[in-house]
C-alpha cells in the first residue's frame, strides 16, 4: 500500500519514537513483514504516547481523561492533529480494531495512576492483561489472526513480558514509591511492604520473590510458543524474536542473582542478533511440525475478556467507557484530596 506524504511522515515519526523508547520491540519488529510492521509501529507509538502522558503528568485523572478523548477522536476518524494520533486512527480504520482492546490499555494506565497494588498473582495478571496482553491482542488483529486459541497464547506472551519487566524494575519502581510484586508473596517471605519501600535492599527473601516471578513468566513464554503457528508465516519470526528478546532480560537478571535493586538487567546488540537468527529458525520449524496441543489450553482467566473481544465482533459484555469513568472519578477524588501524592505509573516498557 502506497502511503501519502503525510502518512509517510507520520510513520517516520512513529518509527523514531519506538527506536528511542522501546528498543526490544524495535529490534523484534525488523522481522515483521512491512504490511504488519508499519501499523504495529503506529500502535506501539500510540501506546508509548499514552504511557508517557500518564506517567509524566502530575494530574493523573486529567491525563487519562485526555487520552480517552484522543482515543474517541481516533475512532470517530477525526484524530488530533499529531503524527501518532493520525497514524493510530489510520490503523484503527484499516483493521477495524475492536475498541475494547485500547480501552483495556487505558484502564491499566488508570490503575497505575491510582497507584494500585496487587494482593496476589491474579491481580498482577489482571494488570498485565491490560497494559501488555491488550497490545498482544491488537497485534493479532493487525496480523488478521482472530482465532481464539491463538489470541489466548498471544495474551500469555503479553503477561510474560510484563512480569519480566516488573522483575527487572523492582529497584527502580521502589525508589519511586511503586510496588508491583504480589503482596501475598512478600508476606510469605516475611517482607514488610512499607519497610521495603522506605529502604529498598536486596535480600535472600526478595531474591526468592523475583525468582518466583520469573518462573511464572517462563512458563507463559513456553506456552505462548504454541500460538505462533496460528499467525501468518511471514509474521512468525518477529513474534518469536519478541519472545526470545524479552525472555533474555529474565536470563540476564538471573545472571545478576536476581538483584534488580543494584542492577538493571540489559541485553546486548550481539545477543539480540543471535535471538533474531534463532527466531527465524524456529519460525521455519513451525511450517514442518504439527501444531502443539498446548495451543488449546484455556486462556488465563484474567485475559479471557480480551480474547472474546478480539475473536468475535459482537456487543461487548462490559461498557469500557463506563468502567474508565468510574476509575477516573476515583482518580479525581484522590487528586483533589491529596495533591501531594507522588507521581507514579508504568505501562509495559521495553528499554533494554
N, C-alpha and C positions, 0 to 999 in steps of 0.2 A: 504494500500500500504506500503510495507516494504521499509524503507529508507536505503541507503548505509551509511557506517560510516561517509563519508564526508558530505552527506546530513543531517544526524542526528546532526553532529557538527554545520553545518550552521544554522539549525533550533534552536539549543540551543542558539547560538549567537543572533538570531533574538528575541527569547523569552526574553532574558535578556535585550536587547535594549528596548523592549516595557515595560518590568516590571519597568525599571528605568525612561523611558521618556514619557510614556503615561499610567498613572495609571488607568484612567477611561476606556480606551479601554481594558487594560489588565484584569480588573475586568469583563467587559461585555463578553470578549472572552471565559471566563470559561464556559459559557453556550452554546457555539457553538460546533457542532459535530467536532470530530478531523479532518475529511476529509475537513472541511471548515476552522477550526481554524488554522491549520499549514500554509496553503497558505495565509490566512489572516494575520498571523503574519509576513510572508515574505513580503507581500505587505506593511504593516504598517512600518516595519523596513526600507524598501527602501524609503518610504515617509519621515520617520524621518531623514534618511541619507541625502535626498535631501534638506529638510528644513534646517538642520544644516549646510550643505555645503554652502548654500547661506547666511544664517543668520550670520554665524561666519567668513565669508570671506570678506575682505575689497574690493577686486576686484570682484564686483558683476557679470559683464558681463563674466569674465573668469570662475567664478564658475558655472554659468548657462550653458556656453558652455561645460564645462567638464561633467556636468550632462547629457546634451544631448548626448554627446559621449558615456557615460556609458549606457544610455538607448538604443542607437543604437547597442552597442555591445551585450546587453542582448537580443534584438530582432533578432540579427543575430545568436544567440546561442553560442556566444563566450564571455561570460561576463568577466569583470575584475576579477582578482583572489582575491576576497574578499567575506566573508560569505554572506553579504546582497545582493551583486550583483549576486552571484551564485544562492541563494535561489529565488531571484526575477526572474531570467532568467528561472529557472525550472518551476515556477508558470506560467509565460507567455506562455511557450511551452505547458504545460499540459492543460491550459484552453483556449488557443487561444485568449488571451486578446487583444481586439481592441487597437491598438497603439494610436488612437486619445485620449483615456482616460488619460494615463500617460503624453501625450503631453500637454493636457489641464492643468494638475497639474504644469508642468514646466512653462507654460505660466503664471500661477498665481504667481509662485515664482519669475518670471522675473518682474512682476508688482510690487511685494514687493521690489525687488532690485532697481527698478526705484524710489521708494518712492512715488508711485502713491496714490493720494487721490480721494475720491469719492463724486461727486456733489449731488448724490441722492441715494435713496434706491435701485433703479435699478442698478446703478453702483456697489454698495456694494454687491448686489446679484450676479452680474456677476463675481466679485472677489471670492465670496463664492462658486459659482459654480465650479470654477477652483480648489481651494485649498481644498474643502471639498466634494462637490457633485460628483466630478470626482472619489473620493475614494469610495463614496457610490455606484456609478455605477459599479466600479470594484468589489466591494463586491458582487453585484448581479450576476456578471459574474462568480465569484467563487462558488456561490450557484446554478449556472446553471439556473438562472431565467432571461430570456431575454424578458419578456412581457413588452410592452411599458408603460402600466398604472402602473405596479409595479415599474418600473425604475423611473418613474416620482415622485412617492411617496418616493422612496429612496433618490432622489435628494432633495426633500423637507426637509427630515431629515438632509441631509448634510448642507443645508443652515441654518437650525435652529441651529444646533450645532455651526457653525461658528459665527452666530450672538450672541449666548450665550458667546462664547469665547471673542468676541470683547467687549461685555458689561462688562464682568468680568475684562478685562485687560486695561480699559481706562486709568487708572492712570499710570500703568507700561509702556504702549505704549507712553503716552505723555511725560514721563520723558526721553524717548529715542528718542524723536522727531518724533514719529509716530502718525498718526491720521486716524482712520477708520470710525468714526461717519459720517453720511451723512452731507455734508456741508449745504444743504438747511434746514435740521432740526435745525442745530445750528443757522443759520441765523434767523429762525422763532422764536427762543428763545432769540435772542439778544446776542448770544455768539460770541465773536471775536476769530477767529481761532488762530491768531498769539499771542494774549494776553494769551489765554488758554495754548498754548504750552510753552510759556515763564514762566508761573507760574500756573501749574495745581492745581485748587482748586475746591472743591465740592461746588455746589450752587443749589438752587431750580430749576434753568433753566436746569442745567446739569442732575439733578435728573429726570426731565421730559423727556429728550432725551434718557437716559438709560432705563427708564421705557417703553418708546415707542418701543425701540429696542427689549426689552424682550417680549413685547406683540406681536410683529411681529413673534418672534421665537416661542412663544406658539401656535399661530395659525398654524404654519407649523408643529410643533410637533404633534398637534392633527390631521392634515391632513395626516401626514405620516403613522399613525397607520393603515389606510385602506390598505396600501400596504403590511403589514406583512403577511396577509393571502395568498399572492401570492408566498411566499417563501416555501421551503421545511419545513415540520413540525419540524424537528429536529433543524433547524436554527432559528426558530421564537423566542424562549426565549432569545437568545443572542442579537437579534436586539431590542426587547422590552427593554432589560436591558440597552443597549446603549441609547435608547430614554429617559428612566427614570433617568439614572445617569446624563446625560448632562442637562436635564431639571431641575434636582435637584440643579445644580450650579446656575441657574437663581433664583430658590426659595431662596437659601441661600443669594443671592445678594439682593433680596427684603427684607429679614430679616435685612440686614445691611442698609436698607433705601436707596438702590441703590448707596451706597458710595463705588465705586471701585477706588477712589483716595487714601483714607487712609487704605482701607482693600482689601484683596483678598479673594473672596468667595471660601470656601473649603467644601468638603463633607467628612464625616467620614466613617470609615470602617463599623460601625454599620448601617449607612444609606445605604451604597452600598449593604450590605447583605439584608436589607429589600427590596430594589428595585430589587435585583436578585430574591427574592421569589415572589414579585409581578409580575415580568416578566414571571415567569413560569406559574403563574395562568392565566395571560392574554393570553399567548400562547395557553394554554389549551382551553380557551374560543373560540379561532378562529376556532377550529375544530367543534364547535357546532352552531355557529352563521352564518347567511348568510353574504356574502360579502357586505360591505358598498358601497352605490352609490358614495361616495366621491372618491373611487378608480379611477373613470373615469374622475375626474376633469382634465382639461388641465394642462400640466406642466407649471411651471413658464417660461416666455419667455427666461429668461437668462440661463435656463438649458436644453432647448429643443434640442440643438445640441448634448448634452451628451446622452440623451435618444435615439436619432436617431443613434448615433454611436454604442451604446451598443445593441440596439434592432435588428439592421439589419447589416449583414456583406456585405456592398456594398461600392463602391468608396466614400470616404468622400467628403463632399461639400466644404471642405477647406483644403488647404495644410498646415498642422500644422507646419512642419519644416520651411516652408517659413514664417509663422507668427512668429515663435520663432526667426528666423534670423533677422527679422525686429525689433523685440523688443530688441534683443541683440545688434544690431547696435546702437540703441538709448542709451543703457547702456554703450557701449564702448565710445561713444562720450561724455557722461556725466562723465565717469571715467577719460577720457583724459583732459576734460576742467576744471573739478573741483575735483581733487583727495581728497580734504579735506572734502568733504561732509560726514556727519555722517553715520556710519554703521547702517543699519536698515533692517528689513524684518521679516515676520512672516507667517508661514503656520498654518493651523488649528491645534492647540496644545491642548493637554489634560494633564494638570499637576495637576489636582485636586486629 
